[in-house]
Amino acid sequence: MVVRLWILVVLIIGCCACTNSPSSTASPTSETSRNPLLVAAASDLIPAFEELGALFTAQTGVAVVFNFGSTGQLAQQIEQGAPVDVFAAANVSFINTLQSAGLVLEDSIMTYAFGRLTLWTRSDSPVQITTLEDLIQLDIQRIAIANPEHAPYGIAAREALQSAGVWEAVQPQLIFGENIAQTLQYAETGNVDVALVALSLSIAAGESGRWVLIPDTLHNPLQQTLAVIKGTQHEAAARQFALFVNSDAGRAVMQRFGFILPDEKPME
């Protein structure tokens, strides 16, 4: 599971601040060459944003440090004062909450993608699953979903299972991941038989697994939204990164990992 602990981020900032104190007139590139841009991002973004971050740095010279995790937990860290410049959430509701608390720059809020859910099994698994109803028709012992208490993909998974009429039946088999990346890890390691995970992570997993799309009509849209955090010391660079996600280069990466762009029709 790829998670950067905030204590490490604070240490990075502290070390940089000891040797270089940015001036108010510093350019985005010179400023963030001393103190990297800190981006808190939902775990479904790991493969796409790691690639985007490298591209952004190559084009701008601005270093980017990511903290990937559950959207709800990241939002809580921001509310508690975590040193974040940009927050890329897996659902707009968490951005709205931070907006109501006055913690984001309102004119920076933008939807950058819509996410999709899949049913994922290991390639060597004997389980052949194609629908949510198969979860109660086949010999499946353990099912992983992200924790719906704080993970948007977990909320969507619960909604889909409820819409399919199998939520009550599968509850005894459910294993909750702290975020959607950990949820996939449970299935990859064989600790569960099947997982409901983000399409982006299913694509990134390659031939290690088999997956089928869950109809997005079974759950509320995963409207993935980002915002620049109010009070950031790197506002110019933060806005630059936010725009880069929705640039042609950024959109190409997001599409490759299965994200539906705001102006696109969902895949079937």
VODO-454827 format. One line per 2 residues: number of its first residue (from 1); their letters; for each residue x, y, z of N, C-alpha, C. Coordinates in steps of 0.05 Angstrom, whole numbers, always signed. Layout:
<tikes>
NUM = a = X/Y/Z/X/Y/Z/X/Y/Z  ... $
</tikes>
This chain:
<tikes>
1 = mv = +17/-24/+0/+0/+0/+0/+18/+25/+0  +12/+43/-18/+29/+66/-22/+17/+89/-6 $
3 = vr = +28/+94/+18/+18/+117/+34/+42/+131/+45  +43/+157/+41/+65/+173/+53/+55/+185/+79 $
5 = lw = +69/+178/+101/+60/+187/+127/+66/+217/+130  +48/+231/+143/+50/+260/+146/+75/+268/+161 $
7 = il = +84/+250/+179/+108/+258/+194/+132/+261/+176  +133/+244/+155/+155/+246/+136/+152/+272/+120 $
9 = vv = +128/+280/+113/+124/+304/+99/+132/+328/+115  +125/+327/+141/+133/+350/+159/+163/+352/+161 $
11 = li = +177/+328/+162/+206/+328/+164/+218/+340/+138  +206/+334/+115/+216/+345/+90/+213/+375/+90 $
13 = ig = +190/+384/+99/+186/+413/+100/+205/+427/+119  +209/+414/+143/+226/+425/+163/+255/+428/+153 $
15 = cc = +264/+406/+140/+292/+407/+130/+295/+428/+109  +275/+430/+91/+277/+450/+70/+276/+478/+81 $
17 = ac = +259/+482/+101/+256/+509/+113/+281/+518/+127  +296/+499/+138/+320/+506/+153/+341/+519/+135 $
19 = tn = +342/+510/+110/+363/+520/+92/+353/+541/+72  +327/+541/+67/+317/+559/+47/+290/+570/+56 $
21 = sp = +288/+594/+62/+262/+607/+69/+252/+622/+45  +229/+612/+32/+220/+624/+8/+210/+653/+12 $
23 = ss = +216/+670/-6/+207/+697/-5/+180/+700/-17  +167/+722/-12/+140/+726/-22/+140/+731/-52 $
25 = ta = +163/+737/-63/+165/+742/-92/+176/+719/-108  +180/+696/-95/+191/+673/-109/+172/+663/-130 $
27 = sp = +184/+653/-152/+167/+641/-173/+158/+614/-164  +136/+602/-177/+127/+576/-169/+150/+555/-171 $
29 = ts = +166/+556/-191/+187/+536/-195/+209/+538/-174  +219/+563/-169/+240/+566/-150/+230/+560/-121 $
31 = et = +206/+568/-116/+194/+564/-90/+192/+534/-83  +181/+518/-102/+176/+490/-96/+200/+473/-102 $
33 = sr = +222/+484/-113/+247/+469/-114/+259/+466/-86  +252/+485/-69/+261/+483/-41/+241/+468/-24 $
35 = np = +215/+473/-28/+194/+460/-13/+175/+447/-34  +174/+420/-35/+158/+407/-56/+128/+412/-52 $
37 = ll = +114/+410/-74/+85/+413/-73/+73/+388/-60  +56/+391/-41/+45/+369/-26/+16/+364/-35 $
39 = va = +11/+340/-46/-15/+333/-57/-26/+310/-42  -49/+314/-29/-63/+292/-17/-83/+281/-37 $
41 = aa = -82/+255/-43/-98/+244/-65/-110/+217/-57  -134/+213/-67/-148/+187/-62/-132/+164/-74 $
43 = sd = -134/+141/-61/-117/+118/-68/-122/+107/-96  -146/+112/-107/-151/+103/-134/-134/+118/-154 $
45 = li = -121/+140/-146/-105/+156/-164/-76/+148/-164  -68/+128/-149/-39/+122/-146/-26/+118/-173 $
47 = pa = -35/+100/-191/-20/+96/-216/-21/+121/-234  -44/+134/-235/-46/+157/-253/-31/+181/-243 $
49 = fe = -33/+187/-217/-20/+211/-207/+10/+208/-204  +20/+184/-199/+49/+180/-198/+61/+186/-226 $
51 = el = +46/+178/-247/+55/+185/-274/+52/+215/-279  +29/+226/-271/+24/+254/-275/+45/+271/-260 $
53 = ga = +52/+263/-236/+71/+278/-220/+98/+280/-234  +107/+257/-245/+132/+256/-259/+131/+274/-284 $
55 = lf = +109/+274/-299/+106/+291/-322/+106/+320/-314  +92/+326/-293/+90/+354/-284/+117/+365/-275 $
57 = ta = +132/+349/-261/+158/+357/-252/+177/+361/-276  +175/+343/-295/+192/+345/-319/+187/+370/-335 $
59 = qt = +161/+378/-336/+153/+402/-351/+158/+428/-337  +155/+428/-310/+155/+453/-295/+179/+456/-276 $
61 = gv = +192/+433/-270/+213/+434/-250/+203/+435/-221  +177/+433/-218/+165/+433/-191/+163/+405/-180 $
63 = av = +176/+399/-158/+175/+373/-146/+148/+369/-132  +138/+344/-133/+112/+337/-122/+115/+314/-103 $
65 = vf = +104/+316/-79/+103/+294/-60/+73/+287/-56  +67/+261/-58/+39/+252/-55/+35/+238/-28 $
67 = nf = +11/+242/-17/+1/+227/+5/-24/+214/-4  -23/+188/-10/-47/+173/-20/-61/+160/+4 $
69 = gs = -87/+160/+3/-102/+148/+25/-132/+149/+20  -147/+142/+40/-176/+145/+38/-184/+174/+38 $
71 = tg = -202/+181/+20/-211/+209/+17/-220/+220/+44  -237/+205/+58/-247/+215/+84/-226/+220/+104 $
73 = ql = -206/+202/+105/-184/+205/+124/-166/+229/+117  -161/+232/+91/-145/+255/+82/-160/+281/+88 $
75 = aq = -186/+282/+84/-201/+306/+90/-199/+313/+119  -200/+292/+136/-198/+297/+165/-170/+308/+172 $
77 = qi = -149/+298/+159/-123/+308/+164/-121/+338/+156  -133/+345/+134/-133/+373/+125/-148/+390/+146 $
79 = eq = -170/+381/+155/-185/+395/+176/-169/+400/+201  -151/+381/+206/-134/+383/+230/-108/+398/+225 $
81 = ga = -105/+409/+201/-82/+426/+196/-59/+413/+182  -63/+390/+170/-41/+377/+155/-31/+395/+133 $
83 = pv = -5/+396/+128/+7/+414/+108/+3/+405/+79  -21/+412/+69/-29/+403/+42/-32/+427/+24 $
85 = dv = -23/+424/-1/-26/+445/-21/-50/+440/-39  -54/+414/-48/-76/+407/-65/-88/+381/-54 $
87 = fa = -115/+380/-56/-129/+356/-47/-145/+346/-70  -139/+321/-79/-154/+308/-101/-171/+286/-88 $
89 = aa = -196/+291/-86/-215/+272/-73/-228/+253/-93  -238/+231/-82/-252/+211/-99/-281/+218/-101 $
91 = nv = -290/+238/-86/-319/+245/-87/-322/+275/-80  -339/+289/-94/-342/+317/-90/-352/+324/-62 $
93 = sf = -366/+306/-48/-378/+313/-23/-357/+321/-2  -333/+309/-3/-312/+316/+16/-300/+343/+10 $
95 = in = -299/+350/-15/-290/+377/-22/-311/+398/-13  -336/+391/-16/-358/+409/-7/-356/+414/+23 $
97 = tl = -350/+393/+38/-347/+396/+67/-325/+415/+74  -302/+412/+61/-279/+430/+66/-285/+458/+57 $
99 = qs = -301/+461/+35/-309/+487/+25/-326/+501/+47  -345/+486/+58/-363/+498/+78/-347/+507/+103 $
101 = ag = -325/+493/+108/-308/+500/+131/-288/+522/+124  -288/+532/+99/-270/+553/+90/-242/+545/+88 $
103 = lv = -237/+519/+80/-210/+509/+79/-199/+506/+51  -215/+512/+31/-205/+510/+3/-210/+536/-11 $
105 = le = -194/+541/-32/-199/+564/-49/-222/+557/-69  -244/+571/-66/-268/+563/-80/-265/+564/-110 $
107 = ds = -250/+583/-120/-247/+585/-149/-228/+564/-161  -216/+547/-143/-199/+526/-153/-213/+499/-155 $
109 = im = -237/+497/-145/-252/+472/-144/-258/+463/-173  -251/+439/-180/-258/+428/-206/-261/+398/-206 $
111 = ty = -281/+388/-221/-284/+360/-225/-264/+352/-247  -248/+331/-241/-227/+323/-260/-233/+296/-272 $
113 = af = -252/+280/-260/-257/+254/-271/-281/+242/-257  -292/+221/-269/-312/+204/-255/-300/+176/-254 $
115 = gr = -302/+163/-230/-290/+137/-227/-310/+115/-232  -300/+90/-236/-316/+67/-240/-308/+44/-221 $
117 = lt = -327/+28/-214/-322/+4/-197/-320/-21/-214  -303/-40/-204/-302/-66/-217/-304/-88/-196 $
119 = lw = -310/-112/-206/-307/-136/-190/-280/-149/-199  -262/-153/-180/-235/-162/-186/-229/-188/-173 $
121 = tr = -218/-207/-188/-208/-232/-177/-180/-238/-188  -165/-254/-174/-138/-261/-184/-141/-278/-209 $
123 = sd = -121/-276/-226/-121/-292/-251/-122/-322/-246  -109/-331/-224/-108/-359/-219/-132/-369/-201 $
125 = sp = -151/-351/-196/-174/-358/-179/-193/-376/-195  -204/-396/-182/-225/-413/-195/-252/-398/-197 $
127 = vq = -255/-376/-182/-280/-362/-182/-284/-347/-208  -306/-352/-221/-313/-338/-246/-338/-321/-240 $
129 = it = -333/-296/-235/-355/-278/-227/-359/-256/-248  -384/-252/-255/-390/-232/-275/-411/-211/-266 $
131 = tl = -426/-217/-244/-446/-199/-234/-445/-198/-204  -457/-178/-192/-458/-176/-163/-475/-199/-152 $
133 = ed = -495/-208/-167/-511/-230/-157/-495/-255/-154  -473/-258/-169/-456/-281/-166/-443/-284/-139 $
135 = li = -442/-261/-124/-430/-262/-98/-445/-280/-78  -471/-284/-83/-485/-302/-65/-492/-328/-79 $
137 = ql = -487/-331/-104/-493/-355/-119/-469/-374/-120  -445/-363/-117/-420/-379/-118/-409/-384/-91 $
139 = di = -389/-402/-89/-377/-409/-64/-355/-388/-57  -364/-365/-48/-346/-343/-42/-346/-339/-12 $
141 = qr = -323/-340/+0/-321/-338/+29/-316/-310/+39  -299/-295/+25/-291/-268/+34/-292/-248/+10 $
143 = ia = -304/-225/+16/-307/-203/-4/-296/-177/+8  -278/-164/-7/-267/-139/+4/-279/-115/-10 $
145 = ia = -286/-95/+7/-293/-69/-4/-279/-48/+14  -276/-24/+4/-264/-3/+20/-284/+5/+42 $
147 = np = -274/+14/+64/-291/+21/+86/-310/+44/+79  -336/+39/+78/-355/+60/+70/-358/+82/+90 $
149 = eh = -345/+79/+113/-347/+101/+133/-331/+125/+124  -310/+121/+107/-293/+144/+99/-282/+141/+71 $
151 = ap = -288/+120/+57/-278/+116/+30/-300/+118/+9  -299/+137/-10/-320/+139/-30/-325/+114/-46 $
153 = yg = -304/+99/-53/-308/+74/-68/-321/+53/-50  -317/+55/-24/-332/+37/-6/-361/+44/-5 $
155 = ia = -367/+70/-5/-394/+80/-5/-408/+70/-31  -395/+73/-53/-406/+65/-79/-410/+34/-80 $
157 = ar = -391/+20/-68/-394/-10/-67/-418/-18/-51  -422/-5/-28/-445/-11/-12/-471/-5/-27 $
159 = ea = -471/+18/-40/-495/+26/-55/-501/+6/-78  -480/-3/-91/-483/-23/-113/-494/-49/-102 $
161 = lq = -483/-58/-80/-492/-83/-68/-521/-81/-59  -528/-58/-48/-556/-53/-40/-574/-53/-64 $
163 = sa = -566/-39/-85/-582/-38/-109/-586/-65/-122  -566/-82/-120/-567/-109/-131/-583/-128/-113 $
165 = gv = -590/-119/-89/-605/-135/-71/-590/-157/-57  -563/-153/-54/-547/-174/-41/-532/-163/-16 $
167 = we = -536/-138/-9/-521/-127/+13/-525/-142/+39  -549/-148/+46/-554/-163/+71/-541/-190/+71 $
169 = av = -543/-204/+48/-533/-231/+46/-502/-233/+48  -489/-212/+37/-459/-214/+36/-445/-202/+61 $
171 = qp = -460/-188/+78/-447/-174/+100/-430/-192/+117  -437/-217/+123/-419/-234/+139/-392/-240/+125 $
173 = ql = -391/-238/+99/-366/-243/+84/-349/-218/+79  -359/-195/+87/-345/-170/+80/-320/-166/+97 $
175 = if = -298/-158/+83/-274/-149/+95/-269/-120/+86  -265/-102/+105/-262/-73/+97/-232/-65/+95 $
177 = ge = -225/-53/+72/-199/-41/+69/-200/-13/+79  -177/-2/+89/-177/+25/+98/-179/+45/+75 $
179 = ni = -171/+36/+51/-174/+52/+27/-177/+32/+4  -181/+43/-20/-186/+25/-43/-161/+10/-52 $
181 = aq = -138/+21/-47/-113/+7/-54/-109/-17/-35  -114/-14/-10/-112/-37/+9/-133/-58/+2 $
183 = tl = -156/-49/-7/-177/-68/-14/-168/-86/-37  -156/-75/-57/-145/-91/-78/-123/-109/-68 $
185 = qy = -106/-99/-50/-84/-115/-40/-95/-141/-26  -117/-139/-12/-129/-162/+0/-134/-184/-20 $
187 = ae = -144/-176/-44/-150/-195/-65/-125/-205/-78  -106/-187/-83/-81/-195/-96/-66/-216/-80 $
189 = tg = -67/-214/-53/-52/-232/-36/-68/-257/-29  -92/-259/-39/-108/-283/-34/-123/-284/-8 $
191 = nv = -123/-261/+6/-136/-260/+32/-167/-258/+29  -176/-250/+5/-204/-251/-1/-208/-263/-28 $
193 = dv = -232/-272/-34/-238/-285/-60/-243/-264/-82  -255/-242/-75/-262/-222/-95/-262/-194/-81 $
195 = al = -256/-174/-96/-257/-147/-85/-271/-128/-104  -285/-109/-93/-298/-87/-108/-279/-64/-107 $
197 = va = -266/-58/-130/-244/-38/-129/-247/-19/-153  -230/+2/-152/-230/+22/-173/-221/+10/-200 $
199 = ls = -233/+19/-221/-224/+10/-248/-195/+18/-253  -187/+41/-243/-159/+50/-248/-139/+30/-236 $
201 = ls = -145/+20/-212/-127/+0/-200/-129/-27/-213  -152/-34/-224/-155/-59/-238/-139/-59/-264 $
203 = ia = -139/-36/-277/-123/-33/-302/-93/-34/-295  -85/-20/-274/-57/-20/-266/-47/-47/-257 $
205 = ag = -65/-64/-246/-57/-91/-237/-50/-109/-260  -59/-102/-284/-51/-118/-308/-61/-146/-308 $
207 = es = -44/-165/-316/-52/-192/-320/-53/-208/-294  -48/-195/-271/-50/-209/-246/-78/-215/-238 $
209 = gr = -98/-201/-251/-125/-206/-243/-145/-204/-267  -169/-212/-262/-192/-210/-280/-212/-191/-268 $
211 = wv = -225/-175/-285/-244/-156/-274/-267/-152/-293  -290/-144/-282/-313/-136/-298/-324/-110/-286 $
213 = li = -334/-93/-303/-345/-67/-294/-372/-72/-280  -375/-57/-258/-401/-56/-244/-417/-33/-257 $
215 = pd = -442/-38/-265/-458/-16/-277/-459/+8/-259  -453/+32/-270/-452/+56/-253/-480/+65/-246 $
217 = tl = -501/+53/-258/-528/+59/-250/-535/+48/-223  -518/+31/-212/-523/+19/-186/-514/+35/-162 $
219 = hn = -500/+57/-168/-490/+74/-146/-489/+103/-155  -487/+121/-135/-484/+149/-142/-458/+154/-156 $
221 = pl = -456/+174/-172/-432/+180/-187/-407/+184/-169  -385/+173/-177/-360/+179/-163/-347/+203/-177 $
223 = qq = -358/+226/-170/-350/+252/-182/-324/+261/-168  -301/+255/-181/-275/+261/-169/-268/+290/-173 $
225 = tl = -263/+303/-151/-260/+333/-151/-235/+340/-135  -222/+362/-144/-198/+371/-130/-201/+401/-123 $
227 = av = -184/+410/-105/-183/+438/-97/-156/+445/-86  -149/+470/-88/-125/+481/-75/-133/+489/-46 $
229 = ik = -116/+481/-27/-122/+487/+1/-116/+516/+8  -134/+529/+22/-131/+556/+29/-107/+559/+49 $
231 = gt = -91/+579/+44/-68/+583/+61/-42/+570/+52  -44/+555/+30/-20/+543/+19/+2/+564/+14 $
233 = qh = +27/+557/+19/+49/+574/+13/+58/+572/-17  +45/+554/-31/+52/+549/-59/+28/+551/-77 $
235 = ea = +12/+572/-73/-13/+574/-88/-9/+574/-118  +10/+588/-128/+14/+589/-157/+20/+561/-168 $
237 = aa = +38/+547/-155/+46/+520/-164/+22/+501/-160  +7/+504/-139/-15/+487/-133/-37/+490/-155 $
239 = rq = -42/+515/-163/-61/+519/-184/-51/+508/-211  -24/+510/-215/-12/+500/-239/-16/+470/-241 $
241 = fa = -12/+456/-218/-16/+427/-218/-45/+419/-223  -63/+434/-210/-92/+428/-214/-99/+431/-243 $
243 = lf = -90/+452/-256/-95/+455/-285/-82/+434/-302  -59/+424/-293/-44/+404/-308/-60/+378/-308 $
245 = vn = -74/+372/-287/-90/+347/-286/-111/+348/-308  -122/+371/-313/-143/+374/-334/-132/+383/-361 $
247 = sd = -105/+384/-363/-93/+390/-389/-95/+367/-408  -87/+371/-433/-87/+349/-452/-69/+326/-443 $
249 = ag = -46/+332/-432/-28/+312/-423/-39/+297/-399  -51/+312/-380/-64/+300/-357/-87/+282/-364 $
251 = ra = -104/+292/-381/-128/+277/-390/-121/+251/-403  -99/+251/-419/-91/+227/-433/-83/+205/-412 $
253 = vm = -69/+214/-391/-61/+194/-370/-86/+184/-356  -104/+202/-349/-128/+194/-334/-145/+175/-351 $
255 = qr = -147/+180/-377/-162/+162/-394/-150/+135/-396  -124/+134/-396/-110/+108/-399/-115/+90/-374 $
257 = fg = -121/+102/-352/-127/+87/-328/-157/+84/-323  -172/+89/-344/-201/+83/-342/-219/+104/-331 $
259 = fi = -208/+127/-324/-225/+148/-313/-242/+161/-336  -267/+167/-329/-284/+181/-348/-281/+211/-343 $
261 = lp = -274/+225/-364/-270/+254/-362/-297/+268/-360  -297/+292/-348/-323/+306/-344/-340/+309/-369 $
263 = de = -328/+312/-392/-343/+316/-417/-347/+291/-433  -342/+268/-422/-344/+242/-436/-369/+227/-427 $
265 = kp = -377/+208/-444/-398/+189/-437/-385/+165/-423  -398/+155/-402/-387/+132/-388/-385/+108/-407 $
267 = me = -365/+91/-402/-362/+66/-417/-383/+46/-407  -391/+28/-425/-411/+8/-417/-398/-15/-402 $
</tikes>
